[in-house]
Amino acid sequence: MEYIPNIIFAAILVLGIGYFTRNIRKLIRNIKLGREVDASDNKGERWKNMARIALGQSKMVKRPIAGFLHIIVYVGFIIINIEVLEIIIDGLFGTHRIGLEVLPESVYGFLIGAFEILAVLVLVSVIAFWIRRNIIKLRRFMANELKGWPKSDADIILYFEVVLMCLFLIMNATDTPFQNMGQGNIISQFITPWFEGMSEGTLHIIERTAWWLHIVGILIFLNYLYFSKHLHILLAFPNTYYGRVTPKGQFNNLEAVTNEVKLMMDPNADPFAASAEGAEEEVPEKFGASDATDLNQIQLLNAYTCTECGRCTAECPANLTGKKLSPRKIMMDTRDRLEDIGKNIDANNGEFKDDGKQLLGDYITAEELWACTTCNACVEACPVSIDPLSIIMDMRRYLVMEQSAAPMELNTMMTNIENNGAPWPYNQQDRLNWKDE
């Protein structure tokens, strides 16, 4: 009978980690639905970006108040959960505060004391975040794309963190041997009086209940990440590593177009040459992207990493002047479409069945795409190196090169360049007359 709690704990731990692993595999599969991209260059710079942006939170502090609060929650939540290692060992082997047997009492007390201080700081920061979203109602948290589930998701995360921090402090406050030690109870000693008059047995039950709820809550939160914008806790690191290392104004050339131009410029090439006998005809590569699977794997990683913070949209000049474009919505729509594709594959035994939808039109409209000024403000503003502009440009390419669906003004300009060598409808001989004025 004495081993039953250990067995139950092990079963919960295995189920929690197993379900998390299953969802992470599904996430990786969905990202791999995109086109492969070579990101093996500039490894030193990529590691530096990951350390500076993801670990060092360098772009978060550009908005000092929100950045400082986020760092407290980030650092506090990560460091406090170091104690999860102790909880797991205690749960599996039936020990109680195994750290006291491994570390000197003063060192252990210092660590738990630091955890308690951080827990209070996390609580204060989380409450501040909740007030910003639900009472002050900052403009970037009130956009249309955040109505419904995205708003609820943000609040659920905050509630999770409040509950977990409170359970941690209550667990310490009702642990009589720990309180009698007189070290590490920097905060919990002020909570202990709330339970005065209770018997040792009752205190033990409260402490064990808080202990169980704390570890089960952490496992639930871990598995909730896959369904939440909070997935950026894990994905910010690979996303910043694979983030853009070329100049922001530099656009890539489509390989298929480059090959066509090289063929045209090669005097020895025969454009009408038949393919080798027996060779299969290659399916022509699509120009640009009309669906999520036409995007590359880094762009899909970007979509899953999006924190929905809205800094990109808050800096977007098109959005600020009332246009329909919201870079945050572009990322959210891309992720939603990718999730729908993944669910389609799951429902059809690993095979995608055409659902009559695509990213362009059903999720993102041409009006949104053409509202973009390609200024890169959204890319610069993102705290985790997400690049909404690359998705916008790939979808624009599809509209222009596959559907000839560019706005009239753009079509006129391109026609003028083709005929006159300039964007204006002047004779080629007259296009430099401006220099004489």
C-alpha positions in Angstrom: 0.0 0.0 0.0 2.8 2.4 0.7 4.0 2.3 -2.9 0.6 3.1 -4.4 1.2 6.9 -4.4 4.5 6.4 -6.1 2.9 4.2 -8.8 0.1 6.7 -9.3 2.7 9.5 -9.6 4.8 7.5 -12.1 1.6 6.8 -14.2 0.6 10.5 -14.2 4.2 11.5 -15.1 4.4 9.0 -18.0 1.0 10.0 -19.3 1.8 13.7 -19.1 5.2 13.4 -20.8 3.8 10.9 -23.3 1.0 13.1 -24.5 3.3 16.1 -24.7 5.8 14.1 -26.8 2.9 13.0 -29.1 1.9 16.6 -29.7 5.4 17.8 -30.3 5.9 15.1 -32.9 2.7 16.3 -34.6 4.0 19.8 -34.5 7.3 18.8 -36.1 5.3 16.9 -38.8 3.2 19.9 -39.6 6.2 22.2 -39.9 7.9 19.7 -42.2 4.9 19.9 -44.5 6.6 23.1 -45.7 9.3 23.4 -48.3 12.8 22.6 -47.1 15.2 25.6 -46.7 18.9 25.7 -46.2 19.8 27.5 -43.0 23.2 26.1 -42.5 25.0 29.4 -43.1 26.2 32.0 -40.5 26.1 29.6 -37.6 28.0 31.9 -35.3 25.6 34.7 -35.9 22.6 32.4 -35.5 23.8 31.2 -32.1 24.5 34.8 -31.1 20.9 35.8 -32.1 19.4 33.0 -30.1 21.4 33.9 -27.0 20.7 37.6 -27.3 17.1 37.6 -28.4 15.5 34.4 -27.0 17.6 33.9 -23.9 18.6 37.5 -23.2 15.1 39.0 -24.1 16.9 41.9 -25.8 14.0 42.9 -28.0 11.4 42.6 -25.2 12.9 45.5 -23.2 12.4 48.0 -26.1 9.0 48.5 -24.3 10.5 48.8 -20.8 7.5 48.2 -18.6 6.1 45.2 -20.5 9.7 43.9 -21.1 10.7 44.1 -17.4 7.5 42.3 -16.3 8.0 39.6 -19.0 11.5 39.0 -17.9 10.3 38.5 -14.3 7.7 36.0 -15.4 10.1 34.3 -17.8 13.0 34.0 -15.4 10.9 33.3 -12.3 8.8 30.6 -13.9 11.8 28.8 -15.3 13.9 29.0 -12.1 11.0 28.1 -9.8 10.3 25.0 -11.9 13.8 23.7 -11.1 12.1 22.5 -7.9 10.1 20.2 -10.2 13.1 18.0 -10.3 12.9 17.6 -6.5 9.2 16.9 -6.8 9.7 14.3 -9.4 12.3 12.5 -7.4 10.2 12.7 -4.2 7.2 11.4 -6.1 9.0 8.5 -7.7 10.9 7.3 -4.7 8.7 8.3 -1.8 11.2 10.8 -0.3 10.3 14.2 1.1 12.4 17.2 0.1 15.3 15.2 -1.2 17.2 18.4 -1.7 17.8 18.6 2.1 19.7 15.3 1.9 21.8 16.4 -1.1 22.5 20.0 -0.3 23.6 21.8 2.9 20.6 23.2 4.8 21.8 26.8 4.3 22.1 26.3 0.5 18.8 24.6 0.3 17.2 27.3 2.3 18.7 30.0 0.1 17.4 28.3 -3.1 13.8 27.9 -1.7 13.9 31.4 -0.4 14.9 32.7 -3.8 12.1 30.6 -5.4 9.6 32.1 -3.0 10.6 35.7 -3.8 10.4 35.0 -7.5 7.0 33.4 -7.0 5.7 36.7 -5.5 7.3 38.7 -8.3 5.7 36.4 -10.9 2.3 36.9 -9.2 2.7 40.7 -9.3 3.7 40.6 -12.9 0.9 38.3 -14.0 -1.6 40.5 -12.2 -0.2 43.5 -14.0 -0.5 41.7 -17.4 -4.1 40.7 -16.6 -5.0 44.4 -15.7 -3.4 45.6 -19.0 -5.5 43.1 -21.0 -8.8 43.3 -19.1 -9.1 46.6 -17.4 -6.8 49.1 -19.2 -7.5 47.2 -22.4 -4.5 48.3 -24.5 -5.4 48.9 -28.1 -3.2 46.1 -29.5 -5.1 43.5 -27.3 -8.5 44.6 -28.5 -8.1 43.8 -32.2 -10.6 41.7 -34.0 -8.2 38.8 -34.5 -8.0 38.5 -30.6 -11.7 38.0 -30.0 -12.9 34.7 -28.8 -10.4 31.9 -28.2 -7.2 34.0 -28.5 -8.4 36.3 -25.7 -9.5 33.4 -23.6 -6.2 31.6 -24.2 -4.2 34.6 -23.0 -6.3 34.8 -19.8 -6.1 31.1 -19.2 -2.3 31.2 -19.3 -2.3 34.0 -16.7 -4.7 32.1 -14.4 -2.5 29.0 -14.7 0.5 30.9 -13.6 -1.3 32.5 -10.6 -2.6 29.1 -9.4 0.8 27.4 -9.8 2.6 30.1 -7.8 0.0 30.1 -5.1 0.1 26.3 -4.8 3.9 26.5 -4.4 3.7 29.0 -1.6 0.9 27.1 0.2 2.8 23.9 -0.1 5.8 25.5 1.7 3.6 27.3 4.2 1.9 24.1 5.4 5.0 22.0 5.4 5.7 22.0 9.2 9.2 20.5 9.1 10.2 23.0 6.5 8.8 25.9 8.5 10.5 24.6 11.7 13.8 24.6 9.8 13.6 28.4 9.7 15.4 28.8 6.4 14.0 29.5 3.0 10.5 30.4 4.2 11.0 34.1 3.4 7.5 34.5 2.1 5.7 31.4 3.2 6.3 32.3 6.9 3.7 35.1 6.5 1.2 32.6 5.0 1.6 30.0 7.8 -0.5 32.0 10.3 -3.5 31.6 8.0 -3.5 27.9 9.0 -3.1 28.4 12.7 -5.2 26.2 14.9 -5.3 23.3 12.5 -4.0 19.9 13.5 -0.8 18.4 12.2 -2.8 15.9 10.2 -4.9 18.6 8.5 -1.8 20.6 7.7 -0.2 17.5 6.2 -3.3 16.9 4.0 -3.3 20.6 2.8 0.5 20.3 2.0 0.1 17.0 0.2 -2.9 18.4 -1.8 -1.0 21.5 -2.8 2.0 19.3 -3.7 -0.1 17.0 -6.0 -2.0 19.9 -7.6 1.2 21.7 -8.2 2.9 18.9 -10.2 -0.3 17.8 -11.9 -0.9 21.5 -12.8 2.6 21.8 -14.3 2.0 18.7 -16.5 -1.4 20.0 -17.6 0.2 23.4 -18.4 3.0 21.6 -20.3 0.4 19.8 -22.5 -1.7 22.9 -22.9 1.3 24.6 -24.6 0.6 22.9 -27.9 -2.9 24.4 -28.1 -1.8 27.8 -26.9 0.1 30.9 -28.0 2.4 30.1 -25.1 4.2 27.6 -27.3 6.7 30.3 -27.9 8.3 29.3 -24.5 9.8 26.4 -26.4 9.9 27.6 -30.0 11.5 31.0 -29.5 14.9 29.4 -29.3 14.9 27.5 -32.7 12.9 30.4 -34.2 15.6 33.0 -33.3 18.3 30.6 -34.4 16.7 30.2 -37.9 15.7 33.8 -38.0 16.8 36.1 -40.9 20.5 36.9 -41.0 20.5 38.7 -44.4 19.6 42.4 -44.7 15.9 43.0 -44.1 15.5 44.7 -47.5 17.0 41.8 -49.4 14.5 39.6 -51.2 15.3 36.2 -52.6 14.9 35.2 -56.2 12.8 32.2 -57.1 15.1 29.3 -58.2 12.7 28.3 -61.0 12.8 31.8 -62.4 16.6 32.1 -62.0 17.0 28.8 -63.9 14.7 30.1 -66.7 16.7 33.3 -67.1 20.0 31.3 -67.2 18.5 29.1 -69.9 17.5 32.2 -71.9 21.0 33.7 -71.5 22.8 30.5 -72.5 23.6 30.6 -76.3 24.2 26.8 -76.3 20.9 25.9 -74.7 18.1 24.4 -76.7 14.8 25.6 -75.0 12.9 23.2 -77.2 14.9 20.1 -76.5 12.8 17.1 -75.6 13.4 15.4 -72.2 15.3 12.1 -72.2 13.3 9.1 -73.3 11.6 7.4 -70.4 12.1 10.4 -68.1 9.1 11.6 -66.2 7.8 15.0 -66.9 8.4 17.2 -63.9 5.5 19.1 -62.4 6.2 22.8 -62.8 7.1 24.5 -59.6 4.4 26.8 -58.2 5.4 30.5 -58.2 4.8 31.9 -54.7 2.4 30.5 -52.2 -1.3 30.0 -52.1 -1.5 27.6 -49.2 0.4 26.9 -46.0 2.3 24.0 -47.5 3.7 26.2 -50.2 5.6 28.2 -47.6 9.0 27.1 -46.3 9.6 25.3 -43.0 11.0 28.4 -41.3 7.9 30.4 -42.1 5.7 27.7 -40.6 7.9 27.6 -37.5 7.3 31.4 -37.4 3.6 30.8 -37.4 3.7 28.4 -34.5 6.1 30.7 -32.6 3.9 33.8 -32.8 3.1 35.2 -29.3 0.2 37.2 -30.5 1.7 40.2 -28.6 0.7 42.6 -31.4 3.9 44.6 -31.5 4.1 43.9 -35.2 0.6 45.2 -35.9 1.1 48.2 -33.5 4.1 49.3 -35.7 2.5 48.5 -39.1 1.8 51.8 -41.0 -0.9 50.2 -43.1 -2.8 49.1 -40.0 -2.3 52.5 -38.3 -3.9 54.2 -41.2 -7.0 52.0 -41.1 -6.0 49.4 -43.7 -7.2 45.8 -43.3 -3.7 44.4 -42.9 -2.5 43.1 -39.5 0.8 41.2 -39.5 -0.3 39.4 -36.4 -3.4 38.1 -38.1 -1.2 36.9 -41.1 0.7 34.7 -38.6 -2.3 33.5 -36.8 -4.1 32.7 -40.0 -1.1 30.7 -41.3 -1.0 28.7 -38.1 -4.7 28.1 -38.1 -4.6 26.9 -41.7 -1.6 24.6 -40.9 -3.5 23.2 -37.9 -6.5 22.5 -40.1 -4.2 20.7 -42.6 -2.7 18.6 -39.8 -6.2 17.7 -38.5 -7.2 16.7 -42.0 -4.1 14.4 -42.2 -4.9 12.9 -38.8 -8.5 12.2 -39.8 -7.5 10.5 -43.1 -4.9 8.1 -41.8 -1.9 10.2 -42.7 -3.1 11.4 -46.0 -4.3 14.9 -46.9 -7.7 15.0 -48.6 -8.5 18.1 -50.5 -10.9 20.2 -48.3 -11.5 22.9 -50.9 -9.8 25.5 -48.9 -6.4 27.3 -49.1 -4.6 30.0 -47.1 -5.2 32.6 -49.8 -8.8 33.7 -50.0 -10.2 31.5 -47.2 -7.9 32.8 -44.5 -6.0 35.8 -45.9 -7.5 38.1 -48.5 -5.7 39.8 -51.4 -6.7 43.2 -49.9 -4.6 42.5 -46.8 -1.6 41.4 -48.9 -1.6 44.5 -51.1 -2.0 46.8 -48.2 1.5 46.0 -47.1 4.1 48.7 -47.7 7.0 46.2 -47.3 8.6 48.5 -44.8 9.8 45.7 -42.5 8.5 47.5 -39.4 6.7 44.2 -38.3 9.9 42.2 -38.7 11.9 44.8 -36.7 9.3 44.9 -33.9 8.9 41.2 -33.3 10.6 40.1 -30.1 11.2 36.6 -31.3 12.4 37.2 -35.0 9.2 36.3 -36.8 9.0 37.5 -40.4 5.4 38.1 -41.5 6.6 40.0 -44.6 8.2 36.9 -46.2 4.7 35.2 -46.1 3.1 38.3 -47.6 5.6 38.5 -50.4 5.3 34.8 -51.3 1.6 35.1 -51.5 1.9 38.3 -53.6 4.2 36.4 -55.9 1.5 33.8 -56.4 -1.1 36.5 -57.2 1.1 38.1 -59.8 2.9 35.2 -61.4 0.2 32.5 -61.2 -3.0 34.5 -61.4 -2.0 37.8 -63.0 -4.0 39.3 -60.2 -2.0 42.4 -59.4 -3.7 45.7 -58.8 -4.3 47.8 -61.9 -1.7 50.4 -60.9 1.0 47.7 -60.5 0.1 46.0 -63.8 0.4 49.4 -65.6 3.8 50.0 -64.0 5.1 46.6 -65.1 3.8 47.1 -68.6 5.5 50.4 -68.8 8.8 48.9 -67.6 8.5 46.2 -70.2 7.7 48.6 -73.1 9.5 51.7 -72.1 12.2 50.7 -69.6 10.7 52.9 -67.0 7.6 53.0 -64.8 6.1 55.9 -66.6 4.3 55.9 -70.0 7.0 57.9 -71.8 8.9 57.0 -75.0 12.2 55.4 -74.2 14.0 58.3 -75.9 12.3 60.8 -73.5 12.7 59.0 -70.2 15.8 60.8 -69.2 14.5 64.3 -70.1 14.0 65.0 -66.5 17.7 65.6 -66.0 17.6 68.6 -68.3 14.9 70.4 -66.4 
